[in-house]
Amino acid sequence: MIFRKLINFFSSITLRKKIIFFSTFFMLILILIVNTAIYFLFYQSASEGELDQLTTHTDTLVEKIGENSSVSLEEMKDLLTAYLPTNGMIRVIDANENKLIDQKKPEYTEVPIEYTTTERREVISSDQADVAMVSKPIIWQNGEIVTIQVSDHLIHMSETMQILRYVLFFSSAIILIPTIIASILLSRFLLNPIQKLKETMQTNISKRDWKKIDIENRSKDELYEMEVTFNEMIDSLKENYEKQEIFVSNASHELKTPIQIIKSYAQLLSRRGEGNPELLQESTEAIDSEADRMQNLVEQMLALAKNQQEQVVETVDMKELLQQVADTFQKAYAPREIILFTDEKTKYMWQGNPDQIKQVIYILLTNALKYSEKEVNIRLQQKSDEMIVSVQDFGEGLAEQDQQHIFERFYRVDRARNRETGGTGLGLAIAKVIVETYQGEITVQSKLGEGSIFHIHLPNMDQ
């Protein structure tokens, strides 16, 4: 339950607060671990040092006891008092754990009585200060083995450890405060570009603007790359949106004209068509023609959208495919000649979608037959890295300024001429989209009065 509440809490706070909290929290954990290690290592080292000093003191005392083994008990007590640690105790214990001698300071904390026949050293925890104690077996005056306990309150070490705690606490605060400040600055550094990005996106949504982020005088880091990518995305969206507006505007305009013609003839028929065969025939032919043009326009727009999707790829015999297309058009447009030029010895195999390539050739042949009166030549060439299909007509040709725009949607070289032939201005745009699907290119060579040659460059795909 507590864990779930913590998750909900962290989910509700801002990213800036999360950065500050987590950086501060992990720094605090790191400081606690380091300070704890420092404290206990220092305590261990200081304790060992105190025990070493007390052991040396005990060894000296044992030597003096051995040198004065014949003295009386009272004299022995006086001797032990002379060697009594400043804040300590000297105790002699027999095998029954009776105290033979117990010399200590009045304020000394009592430690457990324990008889031992082996030398021992330890630090005992106490309410006042820790006590260092050394226990050592010795031979007493009567030849009995007794234990001498020498201990000392580690008052100076306790004071030193207290000072160390203060030092570690204040040093932690000194480290933690800059960490908090640094995390605040870091969060601002990281989140300001994101905040600008958010504000820019909100502006673009609310005001339908194409605002971009200012990236002048910015360091070339990942945030800079994010901003550059965002600006590129805005440029792409703007371009696509403008193209969409133009496409919709042109499409609505192109559809508006035949609809208006159909409506006008329908109204004319309703007023004067009865008993007027000539007007009836003229109106029905015009309505049928405009309906065909509308159908052609809609189909081409659908084809343009469809060909932007991924298509099935298979091995295509380009020579056979082009011959089939040429034969089909030859029968439909007889006696016009459509001639295919190929090398009989070359195998023209290519990886792609045959229906799409047929559609491109249909578009080029339809244009060539519409705008020229002579034969149309198709030439197929196989190169090491690409296959080239060329469609040549000997019609009026294209001006240089028109050649730069003929692959754009709804562009027409001569609107009057295209209206007579039923053109929509979408055919070459569709061909361009299909060819570019295969990372290919379609180009045109043309001179006024001499005709045009369209070249389709299709890179050889892996087989």
MOTABEL-V58815 format. One record per residue. N is the residue number from 1. RES is the residue in one small letter. SS is DSSP state (~ for helix, > for strand, _ for the rest). PHI is phi in degrees with one decimal (none if undefined). Layout:
# MOTABEL-V58815
N | RES | SS | PHI
N | RES | SS | PHI
This chain:
# MOTABEL-V58815
1 | m | _ | none
2 | i | ~ | -63.9
3 | f | ~ | -61.8
4 | r | ~ | -65.7
5 | k | ~ | -64.0
6 | l | ~ | -64.1
7 | i | ~ | -62.6
8 | n | ~ | -64.0
9 | f | ~ | -64.2
10 | f | ~ | -68.3
11 | s | ~ | -71.2
12 | s | ~ | -88.4
13 | i | _ | -83.9
14 | t | _ | -74.1
15 | l | ~ | -63.9
16 | r | ~ | -60.0
17 | k | ~ | -66.7
18 | k | ~ | -63.3
19 | i | ~ | -62.5
20 | i | ~ | -64.1
21 | f | ~ | -64.9
22 | f | ~ | -66.8
23 | s | ~ | -65.5
24 | t | ~ | -68.2
25 | f | ~ | -62.3
26 | f | ~ | -69.0
27 | m | ~ | -66.7
28 | l | ~ | -62.9
29 | i | ~ | -60.7
30 | l | ~ | -63.0
31 | i | ~ | -63.5
32 | l | ~ | -61.2
33 | i | ~ | -64.1
34 | v | ~ | -64.7
35 | n | ~ | -64.9
36 | t | ~ | -63.2
37 | a | ~ | -63.3
38 | i | ~ | -61.7
39 | y | ~ | -61.3
40 | f | ~ | -71.5
41 | l | ~ | -66.0
42 | f | ~ | -65.9
43 | y | ~ | -61.3
44 | q | ~ | -62.8
45 | s | ~ | -65.4
46 | a | ~ | -66.2
47 | s | ~ | -62.4
48 | e | ~ | -62.3
49 | g | ~ | -63.5
50 | e | ~ | -64.9
51 | l | ~ | -65.2
52 | d | ~ | -62.7
53 | q | ~ | -62.9
54 | l | ~ | -67.0
55 | t | ~ | -64.8
56 | t | ~ | -61.5
57 | h | ~ | -62.2
58 | t | ~ | -66.0
59 | d | ~ | -60.0
60 | t | ~ | -63.2
61 | l | ~ | -63.4
62 | v | ~ | -63.1
63 | e | ~ | -61.7
64 | k | ~ | -66.5
65 | i | ~ | -63.5
66 | g | ~ | -65.4
67 | e | ~ | -72.6
68 | n | _ | -116.4
69 | s | _ | -67.7
70 | s | _ | -92.5
71 | v | _ | -74.5
72 | s | _ | -73.9
73 | l | ~ | -63.8
74 | e | ~ | -67.0
75 | e | ~ | -66.0
76 | m | ~ | -65.6
77 | k | ~ | -62.2
78 | d | ~ | -64.1
79 | l | ~ | -63.4
80 | l | ~ | -67.2
81 | t | ~ | -62.3
82 | a | ~ | -65.4
83 | y | _ | -101.6
84 | l | _ | -67.4
85 | p | _ | -58.7
86 | t | _ | -56.2
87 | n | _ | -122.8
88 | g | > | -134.0
89 | m | > | -151.1
90 | i | > | -128.4
91 | r | > | -136.6
92 | v | > | -115.5
93 | i | > | -124.4
94 | d | _ | -87.0
95 | a | _ | -65.5
96 | n | _ | -90.6
97 | e | _ | 62.2
98 | n | _ | -92.1
99 | k | > | -83.6
100 | l | > | -77.6
101 | i | > | -139.8
102 | d | > | -143.2
103 | q | > | -104.8
104 | k | > | -158.9
105 | k | _ | -72.5
106 | p | _ | -60.1
107 | e | _ | -86.6
108 | y | _ | -69.9
109 | t | _ | -79.1
110 | e | _ | -67.0
111 | v | _ | -115.9
112 | p | _ | -61.2
113 | i | _ | -85.9
114 | e | _ | -149.0
115 | y | _ | -84.1
116 | t | _ | -146.6
117 | t | _ | -105.2
118 | t | _ | -126.5
119 | e | _ | -75.1
120 | r | > | -135.4
121 | r | > | -143.4
122 | e | > | -161.2
123 | v | > | -113.7
124 | i | > | -104.9
125 | s | _ | -73.0
126 | s | _ | -143.5
127 | d | _ | -65.4
128 | q | _ | -83.6
129 | a | _ | -149.4
130 | d | _ | -61.7
131 | v | > | -116.8
132 | a | > | -91.9
133 | m | > | -135.4
134 | v | > | -121.3
135 | s | > | -113.6
136 | k | > | -147.7
137 | p | > | -77.3
138 | i | > | -139.2
139 | i | > | -92.9
140 | w | _ | -85.9
141 | q | _ | -59.8
142 | n | _ | -88.3
143 | g | _ | 84.4
144 | e | _ | -79.0
145 | i | > | -85.2
146 | v | > | -123.4
147 | t | > | -112.5
148 | i | > | -104.5
149 | q | > | -109.2
150 | v | > | -121.8
151 | s | > | -136.5
152 | d | > | -150.9
153 | h | > | -67.4
154 | l | _ | -88.0
155 | i | ~ | -66.7
156 | h | ~ | -64.4
157 | m | ~ | -66.9
158 | s | ~ | -63.1
159 | e | ~ | -63.8
160 | t | ~ | -64.3
161 | m | ~ | -66.6
162 | q | ~ | -64.0
163 | i | ~ | -62.6
164 | l | ~ | -62.2
165 | r | ~ | -61.3
166 | y | ~ | -62.4
167 | v | ~ | -62.8
168 | l | ~ | -65.8
169 | f | ~ | -64.2
170 | f | ~ | -69.3
171 | s | ~ | -66.6
172 | s | ~ | -63.4
173 | a | ~ | -63.9
174 | i | ~ | -64.1
175 | i | ~ | -76.3
176 | l | ~ | -70.2
177 | i | ~ | -61.9
178 | p | ~ | -61.5
179 | t | ~ | -63.9
180 | i | ~ | -63.1
181 | i | ~ | -61.4
182 | a | ~ | -63.6
183 | s | ~ | -67.3
184 | i | ~ | -65.0
185 | l | ~ | -64.8
186 | l | ~ | -64.3
187 | s | ~ | -63.5
188 | r | ~ | -65.6
189 | f | ~ | -62.1
190 | l | ~ | -78.2
191 | l | ~ | -91.7
192 | n | ~ | -59.3
193 | p | ~ | -61.4
194 | i | ~ | -67.2
195 | q | ~ | -63.3
196 | k | ~ | -61.8
197 | l | ~ | -61.3
198 | k | ~ | -61.8
199 | e | ~ | -63.0
200 | t | ~ | -64.3
201 | m | ~ | -64.5
202 | q | ~ | -64.7
203 | t | ~ | -63.0
204 | n | ~ | -63.7
205 | i | ~ | -74.7
206 | s | ~ | -74.1
207 | k | ~ | -100.1
208 | r | _ | 50.4
209 | d | _ | -102.8
210 | w | _ | -118.0
211 | k | _ | -72.4
212 | k | _ | -117.1
213 | i | _ | -87.5
214 | d | _ | -76.1
215 | i | _ | -112.9
216 | e | _ | -70.6
217 | n | _ | 56.8
218 | r | _ | -111.1
219 | s | _ | -67.4
220 | k | _ | -84.2
221 | d | _ | -108.7
222 | e | ~ | -64.5
223 | l | ~ | -66.2
224 | y | ~ | -63.3
225 | e | ~ | -63.5
226 | m | ~ | -63.5
227 | e | ~ | -67.2
228 | v | ~ | -62.5
229 | t | ~ | -62.2
230 | f | ~ | -62.4
231 | n | ~ | -62.7
232 | e | ~ | -64.4
233 | m | ~ | -64.7
234 | i | ~ | -62.4
235 | d | ~ | -60.5
236 | s | ~ | -65.2
237 | l | ~ | -62.9
238 | k | ~ | -62.8
239 | e | ~ | -62.4
240 | n | ~ | -66.7
241 | y | ~ | -64.7
242 | e | ~ | -65.1
243 | k | ~ | -63.6
244 | q | ~ | -63.6
245 | e | ~ | -61.5
246 | i | ~ | -64.0
247 | f | ~ | -61.1
248 | v | ~ | -64.5
249 | s | ~ | -63.4
250 | n | ~ | -65.9
251 | a | ~ | -62.7
252 | s | ~ | -63.6
253 | h | ~ | -67.6
254 | e | ~ | -66.0
255 | l | ~ | -78.2
256 | k | ~ | -63.4
257 | t | ~ | -64.1
258 | p | ~ | -63.0
259 | i | ~ | -62.2
260 | q | ~ | -64.8
261 | i | ~ | -63.9
262 | i | ~ | -60.4
263 | k | ~ | -62.9
264 | s | ~ | -64.3
265 | y | ~ | -67.3
266 | a | ~ | -64.5
267 | q | ~ | -66.0
268 | l | ~ | -63.7
269 | l | ~ | -64.8
270 | s | ~ | -66.1
271 | r | ~ | -89.1
272 | r | ~ | -129.0
273 | g | _ | -76.9
274 | e | _ | -67.6
275 | g | _ | 77.6
276 | n | _ | -129.2
277 | p | ~ | -59.8
278 | e | ~ | -63.0
279 | l | ~ | -65.3
280 | l | ~ | -62.2
281 | q | ~ | -65.2
282 | e | ~ | -59.8
283 | s | ~ | -68.0
284 | t | ~ | -65.2
285 | e | ~ | -64.8
286 | a | ~ | -66.2
287 | i | ~ | -63.7
288 | d | ~ | -62.7
289 | s | ~ | -63.5
290 | e | ~ | -69.5
291 | a | ~ | -64.8
292 | d | ~ | -61.0
293 | r | ~ | -66.2
294 | m | ~ | -64.5
295 | q | ~ | -61.2
296 | n | ~ | -62.1
297 | l | ~ | -63.6
298 | v | ~ | -63.4
299 | e | ~ | -61.7
300 | q | ~ | -69.1
301 | m | ~ | -65.9
302 | l | ~ | -65.1
303 | a | ~ | -63.8
304 | l | ~ | -63.0
305 | a | ~ | -72.3
306 | k | ~ | -64.6
307 | n | _ | -73.6
308 | q | _ | -85.3
309 | q | _ | -93.4
310 | e | _ | -68.8
311 | q | _ | -116.2
312 | v | _ | -71.4
313 | v | _ | -106.9
314 | e | > | -145.7
315 | t | > | -77.0
316 | v | > | -121.1
317 | d | > | -86.5
318 | m | ~ | -64.0
319 | k | ~ | -64.4
320 | e | ~ | -65.4
321 | l | ~ | -62.5
322 | l | ~ | -66.2
323 | q | ~ | -66.1
324 | q | ~ | -63.1
325 | v | ~ | -63.5
326 | a | ~ | -61.4
327 | d | ~ | -63.5
328 | t | ~ | -61.6
329 | f | ~ | -71.0
330 | q | ~ | -60.9
331 | k | ~ | -68.5
332 | a | ~ | -74.5
333 | y | _ | -114.4
334 | a | _ | -56.6
335 | p | _ | -91.4
336 | r | _ | -60.7
337 | e | _ | -99.9
338 | i | > | -123.3
339 | i | > | -111.4
340 | l | > | -104.6
341 | f | > | -108.3
342 | t | _ | -143.5
343 | d | _ | -96.2
344 | e | _ | -61.7
345 | k | _ | -85.8
346 | t | _ | -92.7
347 | k | _ | -95.8
348 | y | _ | -100.9
349 | m | > | -98.1
350 | w | > | -146.7
351 | q | > | -98.5
352 | g | > | 177.4
353 | n | _ | -103.4
354 | p | ~ | -63.3
355 | d | ~ | -63.7
356 | q | ~ | -67.8
357 | i | ~ | -65.2
358 | k | ~ | -58.2
359 | q | ~ | -62.6
360 | v | ~ | -62.7
361 | i | ~ | -65.7
362 | y | ~ | -58.0
363 | i | ~ | -62.1
364 | l | ~ | -68.0
365 | l | ~ | -68.0
366 | t | ~ | -60.9
367 | n | ~ | -63.7
368 | a | ~ | -62.3
369 | l | ~ | -74.2
370 | k | ~ | -70.7
371 | y | _ | -107.6
372 | s | _ | -147.7
373 | e | _ | -112.9
374 | k | _ | -93.8
375 | e | _ | -67.6
376 | v | > | -123.1
377 | n | > | -105.2
378 | i | > | -116.9
379 | r | > | -124.5
380 | l | > | -117.4
381 | q | > | -128.7
382 | q | > | -111.0
383 | k | _ | -117.3
384 | s | _ | -63.1
385 | d | _ | -113.8
386 | e | > | -158.4
387 | m | > | -116.0
388 | i | > | -119.6
389 | v | > | -113.3
390 | s | > | -118.6
391 | v | > | -120.2
392 | q | > | -118.2
393 | d | > | -121.8
394 | f | _ | -122.8
395 | g | _ | -95.1
396 | e | _ | -73.0
397 | g | _ | 83.3
398 | l | _ | -125.8
399 | a | _ | -71.6
400 | e | ~ | -61.4
401 | q | ~ | -67.7
402 | d | ~ | -75.4
403 | q | ~ | -61.7
404 | q | _ | -78.4
405 | h | _ | -124.5
406 | i | _ | -66.8
407 | f | _ | -92.6
408 | e | _ | -84.9
409 | r | _ | -66.4
410 | f | _ | 68.1
411 | y | _ | -78.1
412 | r | _ | -129.9
413 | v | _ | -68.9
414 | d | _ | -138.5
415 | r | ~ | -62.1
416 | a | ~ | -64.3
417 | r | ~ | -66.2
418 | n | ~ | -66.7
419 | r | ~ | -66.8
420 | e | ~ | -66.4
421 | t | ~ | -94.0
422 | g | _ | 82.6
423 | g | _ | -71.2
424 | t | _ | -114.4
425 | g | _ | 80.5
426 | l | _ | -108.8
427 | g | ~ | -56.8
428 | l | ~ | -67.9
429 | a | ~ | -63.5
430 | i | ~ | -64.9
431 | a | ~ | -59.4
432 | k | ~ | -63.8
433 | v | ~ | -62.2
434 | i | ~ | -63.7
435 | v | ~ | -62.6
436 | e | ~ | -69.3
437 | t | ~ | -60.2
438 | y | _ | -99.7
439 | q | _ | 56.7
440 | g | _ | -97.6
441 | e | > | -147.5
442 | i | > | -121.2
443 | t | > | -130.7
444 | v | > | -135.7
445 | q | > | -121.7
446 | s | > | -156.4
447 | k | > | -136.6
448 | l | _ | -59.5
449 | g | _ | 84.0
450 | e | _ | -116.6
451 | g | > | 103.4
452 | s | > | -137.9
453 | i | > | -126.1
454 | f | > | -100.3
455 | h | > | -110.5
456 | i | > | -107.4
457 | h | > | -102.5
458 | l | > | -116.5
459 | p | > | -61.9
460 | n | _ | -67.9
461 | m | _ | -87.1
462 | d | _ | -67.1
463 | q | _ | -100.3
